[in-house]
Amino acid sequence: MIKSPTVMKTRLLIWRSSVRAGFLTIGALLALTSLSFNVAAQHQLSRRYPAGKNVRIELRNISGTIVVEAWNKNEIRLTATIESKKAQVVPRQTNESLVVDVMSDNRGRGDVGDINFKLQVPVNTSVDLQTISGNINVTNIRSGLVRAYVSTEGDIELTNIVASQVIAQNITGNIFFDGEFLGGGNYEFKSNKGDITIRIPVNSDFRFVASSPARKIALNDFWNNNLKSHDGRKYEGYVGGGHSFLSIINFSGQITFMRR
């Protein structure tokens, strides 16, 4: 029996739809398999450590984010998401310090991928953090030291920090500090390419030197007659009584002061 052109056309459309649906199903399965493989390739480390009154964290990473936040417990909780199975993370607790040295633990292993850290620590913890690339975020710390160093590219964000010494330095990336300066404290911020923002109370008390060859310095509410400008590339002087010291160097980005 000869089928009509209409019937033939309808069957052809149905066949094409079935083939298309089959390809979509295969594509979805491949994407799901790839996602499952990536999740399976990652593994996590979770540890807890008792903490005393004078806690210090030293963390040396290669690549990945570092997040440190204070909580109201007398212990340290460390979690790490590790991209490569060949990467090693070996935390070491000595006296009042917790040391994680990914650089040393993986020397000679080649590329070990990203390792993302999150540490929950007592509020009085001193932190010394370093990575080759990746963002560093520290929140709600009141201690003697907060140091964040990125040797290539990564943003640094320090929020609600009250410490007698703060050092934040990167090559490429933004630096944001929100907190208070303590009398006799030292504060240092340096970037080659990125914006540096300092948000502090308007009644802050410090002497400072701020340098920007690009002439991008905005003092805003902190401008006063005790400050000197050197052709817009450098500002130095006093705010209040000058009982703490602040140094800011930014080679190509903006330096901005904001009231808290």
C-alpha positions, 0 to 999 in steps of 0.5 A: 500500500502506498502511503500518502505524503502527509503520513510519510512526512509525519513519520519523518518528523517523529523519527527526527524528534526521537533521534534528537531526544536520544542525543540530548539524553546522551549529552545529559548523561555525559555531563552528569558523569563528568560532574560526578567524576569531578565531585568524586575526584575531590576529597575533604579533610575535617579536623578539630583541635583544642585551643588555649588563650594564645592561639596562633594559626600559620597556613602556607597554601599553594593555590585556593581560597583561605577563609578564617572566621572567629567563633565562640568556642575554645577550639579550632575547626579546620576543613579543607576541600582538596582537588587532587588525590595526590595532594597532602595536607598534614596539620601539625599542632605544637603548644598554642600553634596550628601549622599547615604547610602545604608548600613543604608537604607537597614539595616535588609532587608537581601540580596538586591543584586547588586546596580550599581552607576554612578555619573557625577559631577563637576570637583572640587567634593570631593568624599568619596566612600565605598563598601563591594564588587565591583569595584570603578572607579573615573575619572578626579577629581580635588579636596581636597579628593578622597577616595575609600575603598573596604572592601572585593574584588574589583578593584580600578581605579583612573584616571587623579586625582589631589587632596590634599588627596587620599586614596585607600584601598581594601583587594583583588583586584588591585589598579591603580592611575594615576594623580599628587601629590600636595605640602603638599598632603597626598596619601595612598594606601593599599592592602592585595592581588592585584597589586598597580600601581602608574603612576605620572609625572617623576618630581613629588615631594614627600617623601614616604614609600613603604612596601611589605613583598613579596619584589615586589617593582619596582621603575623604573624611580623614583629610586635615591640616596635619597632612602633606601632599607630595605632588599627589603621589604621596601623603604623610602626616597625622590623624588625631594624635598619631599613636599608631602607624599606617603604611600604604603603597599601591603602584597602579590602583586606588587608595581610598579611606572610608569612615566606619 
